[in-house]
Amino acid sequence: TGITQVGASQYNTYCLKSDGRVNTIGYSKYGTNGNRSSDIRRIPDFVGSSSVSFGSTPVSDVSSVSAGYHHTLALKNDGTVWGWGRGIESQLGNLINSNTATPVIVSDVGGSNYLSGVKSVESGFSFHTLALKNDGTVYAWGNNSYGALGDNTLTTRSSPVQVMDAGGSGYLTDVVSVSGGSYSSIAVKSDGTVWTWGQNDQGQLGNNTKTNSSTPVQVLGVGGSGFLTDVKE
């Protein structure tokens, strides 16, 4: 009871409770249960139930959870982001490319501090993660084989980088929602336009090409005429 949000990865289901704690059910391959266990949980168990903490701060007071393929991210009410599970592609953003069965806090750009001021977080299905900040900017980390981090490189990042604007001349701004796909990413701006980056072999970027892009491109309108507009999220 008291569940406010649910999410699912390949092997697990997550339930966020109204008191800010997270339940986990399923197989803990790569540590995806987040409770120091590799066992299968057939009934709910709390993430971090085995005295898991970072310093003196337990993993609680969570406002939202996003489940990727083999990793999960939790956004706390203080704007910090915590992750657990598979991390060998840097998708946990804590500078250490390894799996973890205990939640770890996501580092800031360059790894000198911790990422903060985050409004929402999305776990991509291809080992990358996106974070939308309160100021409308977007940060990404993890696998970057096809440019899904949007930083104008194909370099995998173990700590967040800021997503660049179209063409890489500045940074993406005025974003209201983000989502991570399979080696690609998508953002909706406050003006209702849609921007995508990453793998494009099936035309998933919506710009009438099949060319990958390591910086955002704008999604075209129906039939390739103009641009898609009036999108909410």
Secondary structure, DSSP 4 states (H G I P E B T S, - for coil): --EEEEEE-SSEEEEEETTS-EEEEEE-GGGTTSSS--SEEEEEEETTTTT-EETTEES--EEEEEE-SSEEEEEETTS-EEEEE--TTSTT-SS--S-EEEEEEPB-GGGSSB--SEEEEEE-TTSEEEEEETTS-EEEEE--TTSTT-SSS---EEEEEEPB-GGGSSB--SEEEEEE-SSEEEEEETTS-EEEEE--TTSTT-SS----EEEEEEPB-GGGSSB------
